[in-house]
């Protein structure tokens, strides 16, 4: 039982790590590039779903 709790905690930490990394990368983008991304919501949607896919792969 304790082993399963640690496994779930490890998965949670991996997911949080991926999300945190993605947020930091997006915050570090140059303003000119982030303005361009804001004008193209399709690219932002693709980035969101690719991050979501990576998190799902970690949990499986």
C-alpha positions as CSV (number, residue, x, y, z in Angstrom):
1,X,0.0,0.0,0.0
2,X,2.8,2.4,0.9
3,X,4.5,1.5,-2.4
4,X,1.5,2.5,-4.4
5,X,1.3,5.9,-2.6
6,X,4.9,6.6,-3.4
7,X,4.3,5.6,-7.1
8,X,1.4,8.0,-7.3
9,X,3.4,10.7,-5.7
10,X,6.2,10.1,-8.2
11,X,3.8,10.4,-11.1
12,X,2.3,13.6,-9.7
13,X,5.8,15.1,-9.3
14,X,6.7,14.2,-12.9
15,X,3.5,15.8,-14.2
16,X,4.1,19.0,-12.1
17,X,7.7,19.1,-13.4
18,X,6.6,18.9,-17.0
19,X,4.0,21.7,-16.5
20,X,6.4,23.8,-14.6
21,X,9.1,23.4,-17.3
22,X,6.6,24.4,-20.0
23,X,5.5,27.5,-18.0
24,X,9.1,28.6,-17.5
25,X,10.0,28.1,-21.1
26,X,7.0,30.2,-22.2
27,X,7.9,32.9,-19.7
28,X,11.4,33.1,-21.0
29,X,10.4,33.6,-24.6
30,X,11.4,37.0,-26.1
31,X,8.5,39.4,-26.1
32,X,8.6,39.7,-29.9
33,X,8.2,35.9,-30.2
34,X,5.4,35.7,-27.5
35,X,3.5,38.5,-29.3
36,X,3.6,36.4,-32.5
37,X,2.4,33.3,-30.6
38,X,-0.5,35.4,-29.3
39,X,-1.5,36.2,-32.8
40,X,-1.7,32.6,-33.8
41,X,-3.9,30.6,-31.4
42,X,-3.5,27.4,-33.5
43,X,0.1,27.2,-32.6
44,X,-0.7,27.8,-28.9
45,X,-3.3,25.1,-29.1
46,X,-0.8,22.7,-30.6
47,X,1.7,23.5,-27.9
48,X,-0.9,23.0,-25.2
49,X,-2.0,19.6,-26.6
50,X,1.6,18.5,-27.0
51,X,2.3,19.3,-23.3
52,X,-0.9,17.5,-22.4
53,X,0.2,14.5,-24.4
54,X,3.6,14.4,-22.7
55,X,1.9,14.4,-19.3
56,X,-0.5,11.6,-20.3
57,X,2.5,9.6,-21.5
58,X,4.2,10.0,-18.1
59,X,1.2,8.9,-16.2
60,X,0.8,5.8,-18.4
